[in-house]
């Protein structure tokens, strides 16, 4: 029995909404989900499992119609999904009265419910969120029915506020496979008994690394997973880069190094830059010139000016600069004390320059 397992699509979300590429990120979520549906047909899978948060918020009727159309393009694939904390079931939800195409089963109950597909001898158990949080450990002692079937558990959670999970207990539970959602980073159990696929597209700058879907196969004889593979599907990645500088590094050199590093990794990605090291006090790094050609979501300048404190103290023994150096310069200064010294001296020197 072959399946695709995804979660946390967050259809309707607009990542980086304040950035020029925000609209493209929103469309990428839809496009990647569309491609996953296409892959379900191309790979001739039996099941498409969606472990919660297909939608970023309560879906409008037009969202349901768009997604339902995509599901209708794979009529031979059985689609089973649950609601997560973002698209949880509410009394006034359009999902309650929506008619899905025949191959879709949305498990809407708040309590553990099962659905059985006789032709593939597979029973799927799961439940949907009806509240924003589930703090109880509801799955620690859940086990499959004592029947000769493939048993799959579909669940959304994994942190203290959203269905806390005991992963070793899941491995011992007896289910053929537990399809998890909520954690946006992919993770596969060493024994292949459970997995998080992560979100198909990265949804903010903290979601680094590859994103995509899980493709697996379960033996109809042993009822155990025989193969489980994470397949990258995302259009791009958020890539954090640390650029080290020295007092000899100029702004032009820094920009050239950034362009070279980005060219190696791919211009399509979104970058976070962190500048570290010692710099010339007269240099101010400005990455604005690369923003027209590189998608930069964040720049953090942690570089520190390399001052000659001995020379400065000799030049200013009796004024505020000398007093500040004497008060804060220590052999074993903490990072906070060092920053206070650097920033304070920088401010005092600027003040002196402005008055001169």
C-alpha positions as CSV (number, residue, x, y, z in Angstrom):
1,X,0.0,0.0,0.0
2,X,1.6,3.3,-1.1
3,X,0.9,6.7,0.4
4,X,1.9,10.3,0.5
5,X,1.9,12.0,3.9
6,X,1.8,15.9,4.2
7,X,0.8,18.4,6.8
8,X,0.8,22.1,7.6
9,X,0.1,23.3,4.1
10,X,-1.3,26.6,5.5
11,X,-3.3,27.4,2.3
12,X,-4.3,31.1,2.5
13,X,-1.2,32.2,4.4
14,X,1.0,35.0,3.0
15,X,4.5,34.6,4.4
16,X,6.7,37.7,4.5
17,X,3.6,39.8,3.8
18,X,5.6,43.0,4.2
19,X,8.2,42.1,1.7
20,X,8.1,42.6,-2.1
21,X,8.0,38.8,-2.6
22,X,5.1,38.2,-0.2
23,X,2.5,37.6,-2.9
24,X,4.8,35.1,-4.6
25,X,5.2,33.2,-1.3
26,X,1.5,32.9,-0.9
27,X,1.2,31.6,-4.5
28,X,4.0,29.1,-3.9
29,X,2.0,27.5,-1.1
30,X,-0.8,26.8,-3.5
31,X,1.5,25.8,-6.4
32,X,3.5,23.3,-4.3
33,X,0.3,21.8,-2.9
34,X,-1.0,21.4,-6.4
35,X,2.2,19.7,-7.4
36,X,1.9,17.3,-4.5
37,X,-1.6,16.3,-5.7
38,X,-0.2,15.8,-9.1
39,X,2.6,13.6,-7.6
40,X,-0.1,11.5,-5.9
41,X,-1.4,10.6,-9.4
42,X,2.0,10.2,-11.0
43,X,3.2,7.9,-8.2
44,X,0.0,5.9,-8.3
45,X,-0.4,6.1,-4.5
46,X,-3.4,4.6,-2.7
47,X,-3.6,7.3,0.1
48,X,-2.9,11.0,0.5
49,X,-2.7,11.7,4.3
50,X,-3.0,15.3,5.5
51,X,-2.2,15.6,9.2
52,X,-3.9,18.9,10.0
53,X,-3.6,22.7,9.1
54,X,-4.3,22.3,5.4
55,X,-5.7,25.8,5.8
56,X,-4.0,28.7,7.6
57,X,-7.3,29.9,9.1
58,X,-11.0,29.1,8.7
59,X,-11.3,28.5,5.0
60,X,-13.8,30.5,2.9
61,X,-16.1,28.7,0.6
62,X,-13.9,29.6,-2.4
63,X,-10.9,28.0,-0.7
64,X,-12.8,24.8,-0.1
65,X,-13.9,24.8,-3.8
66,X,-10.3,25.3,-5.0
67,X,-8.9,22.5,-2.9
68,X,-11.8,20.2,-3.7
69,X,-11.2,20.7,-7.4
70,X,-7.6,19.6,-6.9
71,X,-8.8,16.5,-5.0
72,X,-11.2,15.7,-7.9
73,X,-8.3,15.4,-10.3
74,X,-7.0,12.3,-8.4
75,X,-10.3,10.2,-8.1
76,X,-8.4,6.9,-7.6
77,X,-6.5,8.3,-4.6
78,X,-8.2,8.2,-1.2
79,X,-7.6,11.4,0.7
80,X,-7.9,11.4,4.5
81,X,-7.4,14.6,6.5
82,X,-8.0,16.1,9.9
83,X,-8.2,19.6,11.2
84,X,-5.3,21.1,13.1
85,X,-5.2,24.0,15.5
86,X,-5.2,26.6,12.7
87,X,-8.1,25.2,10.7
88,X,-9.9,23.7,13.7
89,X,-13.6,22.8,13.4
90,X,-16.0,25.5,14.5
91,X,-19.8,25.5,14.6
92,X,-20.1,28.2,11.9
93,X,-17.3,26.7,9.7
94,X,-18.0,26.4,6.0
95,X,-16.4,22.9,6.3
96,X,-19.3,21.6,8.3
97,X,-21.8,21.8,5.4
98,X,-19.3,21.5,2.5
99,X,-19.7,18.5,0.1
100,X,-16.4,17.0,-0.8
101,X,-15.8,14.8,-3.8
102,X,-16.2,11.1,-3.2
103,X,-12.5,10.2,-2.6
104,X,-12.2,12.7,0.3
105,X,-12.7,11.7,4.0
106,X,-12.4,14.6,6.5
107,X,-12.4,13.1,10.0
108,X,-14.2,16.0,11.8
109,X,-14.9,14.3,15.1
110,X,-13.3,15.6,18.3
111,X,-12.9,12.1,19.6
112,X,-10.8,9.4,18.0
113,X,-12.6,8.0,15.0
114,X,-11.7,5.4,12.3
115,X,-12.4,5.0,8.6
116,X,-11.8,1.6,6.8
117,X,-10.9,1.1,3.2
118,X,-11.6,-2.5,2.4
119,X,-9.9,-2.7,-1.0
120,X,-6.5,-1.8,0.5
121,X,-7.3,-3.4,3.9
122,X,-6.4,-0.1,5.7
123,X,-8.0,1.5,8.7
124,X,-7.1,5.1,9.6
125,X,-7.8,6.5,13.1
126,X,-7.7,10.2,13.9
127,X,-9.5,13.2,15.3
128,X,-9.8,16.9,14.6
129,X,-9.1,20.0,16.7
130,X,-12.2,21.8,17.9
131,X,-10.2,24.1,20.2
132,X,-7.1,26.2,19.7
133,X,-5.1,24.0,22.1
134,X,-5.0,20.4,23.3
135,X,-2.9,20.1,26.4
136,X,-3.8,16.5,27.3
137,X,-1.6,13.6,26.3
138,X,-4.4,11.8,24.5
139,X,-2.4,9.3,22.5
140,X,0.1,7.9,25.0
141,X,-2.0,4.7,25.5
142,X,-3.8,4.5,22.2
143,X,-3.4,1.2,20.3
144,X,-4.9,-0.1,17.1
145,X,-7.9,-2.6,17.0
146,X,-6.9,-6.2,17.1
147,X,-7.6,-6.9,13.4
148,X,-5.5,-8.1,10.5
149,X,-5.3,-4.8,8.8
150,X,-2.9,-1.9,8.1
151,X,-3.5,0.6,10.9
152,X,-2.5,4.2,10.5
153,X,-2.8,6.9,13.2
154,X,-3.3,10.5,12.0
155,X,-2.5,13.2,14.5
156,X,-1.6,16.8,14.8
157,X,0.6,17.9,17.7
158,X,3.9,17.5,19.5
159,X,4.4,20.5,21.9
160,X,3.1,21.3,25.3
161,X,0.0,23.2,24.1
162,X,-0.8,21.1,21.1
163,X,-1.3,17.4,21.9
164,X,1.9,16.5,23.7
165,X,3.4,13.3,22.3
166,X,5.6,10.5,23.6
167,X,7.4,9.4,20.5
168,X,8.8,6.1,21.9
169,X,5.2,5.3,23.0
170,X,4.1,5.8,19.4
171,X,6.7,3.4,18.2
172,X,5.5,0.8,20.6
173,X,1.8,1.4,20.0
174,X,1.4,-1.2,17.3
175,X,0.2,1.1,14.5
176,X,1.7,0.4,11.1
177,X,2.4,4.1,10.8
178,X,1.6,7.3,12.6
179,X,1.3,10.3,10.3
180,X,2.0,13.5,12.3
181,X,1.6,17.2,11.7
182,X,2.1,20.5,13.5
183,X,5.9,20.6,13.6
184,X,7.1,22.3,10.4
185,X,10.5,20.5,10.2
186,X,10.6,17.0,8.7
187,X,11.6,14.2,11.0
188,X,11.4,10.4,10.4
189,X,11.5,7.9,13.2
190,X,14.6,5.6,13.1
191,X,12.3,2.6,12.9
192,X,10.0,4.3,10.4
193,X,6.9,3.9,12.6
194,X,6.1,7.6,12.6
195,X,7.1,10.8,10.8
196,X,6.6,14.6,10.5
197,X,6.7,15.7,6.9
198,X,7.1,19.4,7.9
199,X,5.4,22.1,5.9
200,X,5.6,21.7,2.1
201,X,6.8,25.3,1.8
202,X,8.9,27.1,4.5
203,X,6.6,29.6,6.1
204,X,9.0,32.1,7.8
205,X,12.7,32.9,8.2
206,X,13.1,30.4,11.0
207,X,12.1,27.4,8.9
208,X,15.4,26.7,7.3
209,X,16.4,23.5,5.4
210,X,14.4,21.5,2.9
211,X,10.7,21.2,2.9
212,X,8.4,18.8,1.1
213,X,6.4,15.6,1.5
214,X,6.9,12.0,2.7
215,X,6.3,9.0,0.4
216,X,6.0,5.6,2.0
217,X,4.9,2.0,1.4
218,X,3.4,-0.5,3.9
219,X,3.5,-4.3,3.3
220,X,0.0,-5.9,3.0
221,X,1.5,-9.0,4.5
222,X,3.5,-7.8,7.6
223,X,1.5,-4.5,7.9
224,X,4.9,-2.7,8.5
225,X,6.5,0.2,6.7
226,X,8.9,-1.1,4.1
227,X,10.0,2.3,2.7
228,X,9.7,5.8,3.9
229,X,11.4,8.8,2.1
230,X,11.3,12.5,2.5
231,X,11.0,14.2,-0.9
232,X,11.9,17.9,-1.2
233,X,9.1,19.9,-2.9
234,X,9.5,23.6,-1.8
235,X,10.3,26.2,-4.4
236,X,13.0,27.8,-2.2
237,X,14.6,27.8,1.2
238,X,15.3,30.4,3.9
239,X,19.1,30.3,4.2
240,X,21.0,31.9,7.1
241,X,24.5,33.0,6.3
242,X,27.2,34.2,8.7
243,X,29.8,36.5,7.1
244,X,33.0,37.1,9.0
245,X,34.8,40.4,8.7
246,X,38.1,41.9,9.8
247,X,39.3,45.5,10.2
248,X,40.5,45.2,6.6
249,X,37.1,44.4,5.2
250,X,35.5,47.2,3.3
251,X,31.8,47.5,2.4
252,X,32.5,46.8,-1.2
253,X,34.4,43.6,-0.3
254,X,31.6,42.5,1.9
255,X,29.0,43.0,-0.9
256,X,31.2,41.0,-3.3
257,X,31.5,38.1,-0.8
258,X,27.8,38.1,-0.2
259,X,27.0,38.0,-4.0
260,X,29.5,35.1,-4.4
261,X,28.0,33.1,-1.6
262,X,24.5,33.6,-2.8
263,X,25.4,32.7,-6.4
264,X,26.8,29.3,-5.1
265,X,23.6,28.5,-3.2
266,X,21.0,29.9,-5.6
267,X,19.5,33.3,-6.3
268,X,15.9,32.0,-5.8
269,X,16.3,31.5,-2.1
270,X,15.6,34.0,0.7
271,X,18.6,35.0,2.9
272,X,19.3,36.1,6.4
273,X,22.8,37.6,6.9
274,X,24.6,37.9,10.2
275,X,27.9,39.9,10.1
276,X,30.4,38.9,12.8
277,X,34.0,39.8,13.6
278,X,36.0,43.0,14.2
279,X,35.7,45.9,11.7
280,X,37.4,49.2,11.1
281,X,35.6,51.8,13.3
282,X,35.4,54.1,10.3
283,X,33.5,51.5,8.2
284,X,29.7,51.1,8.3
285,X,28.3,48.1,6.5
286,X,25.4,48.7,4.2
287,X,23.7,45.8,2.4
288,X,21.1,47.9,0.6
289,X,22.9,47.7,-2.8
290,X,22.3,43.9,-2.9
291,X,18.6,44.1,-2.0
292,X,17.6,44.7,-5.7
293,X,19.1,41.4,-6.8
294,X,19.0,39.2,-3.7
295,X,16.0,38.5,-1.5
296,X,17.2,39.6,2.0
297,X,14.7,39.1,4.8
298,X,17.0,40.1,7.7
299,X,20.5,41.5,8.3
300,X,22.0,41.5,11.7
301,X,25.3,43.3,12.1
302,X,27.1,41.9,15.1
303,X,30.5,43.1,14.1
304,X,32.5,45.2,16.6
305,X,34.8,48.2,15.9
306,X,38.4,47.5,16.7
307,X,39.4,50.6,18.6
308,X,43.0,51.2,19.9
309,X,41.9,51.9,23.4
310,X,45.4,52.6,24.6
311,X,45.8,55.4,22.0
312,X,42.4,56.8,22.7
313,X,43.0,56.9,26.5
314,X,46.3,58.6,25.9
315,X,44.6,61.2,23.8
316,X,41.6,61.7,26.2
317,X,43.0,61.1,29.7
318,X,40.8,63.7,31.4
319,X,37.5,63.8,29.4
320,X,34.5,61.6,29.2
321,X,36.1,59.3,26.6
322,X,39.0,58.5,29.0
323,X,36.7,58.1,31.9
324,X,34.4,55.7,29.9
325,X,37.4,53.6,28.8
326,X,38.7,53.4,32.4
327,X,35.3,52.4,33.8
328,X,34.4,49.7,31.3
329,X,37.6,48.2,29.9
330,X,38.3,45.0,31.6
331,X,40.4,41.9,30.8
332,X,37.5,39.5,31.4
333,X,34.6,41.7,30.2
334,X,31.4,40.0,29.3
335,X,29.9,40.3,25.8
336,X,27.4,42.8,27.2
337,X,30.1,44.9,28.8
338,X,32.2,44.8,25.5
339,X,29.2,46.0,23.5
340,X,28.6,48.8,26.0
341,X,32.2,49.9,25.7
342,X,32.2,49.8,21.9
343,X,28.8,51.5,21.4
344,X,29.6,54.1,24.1
345,X,33.0,55.0,22.6
346,X,31.5,55.1,19.1
347,X,28.8,57.5,20.4
348,X,31.3,59.7,22.2
349,X,33.6,59.9,19.3
350,X,30.7,60.9,17.0
351,X,29.7,63.6,19.5
352,X,33.3,64.9,19.5
353,X,33.4,64.9,15.8
354,X,30.2,66.8,15.5
355,X,31.3,69.5,18.0
356,X,34.7,70.0,16.4
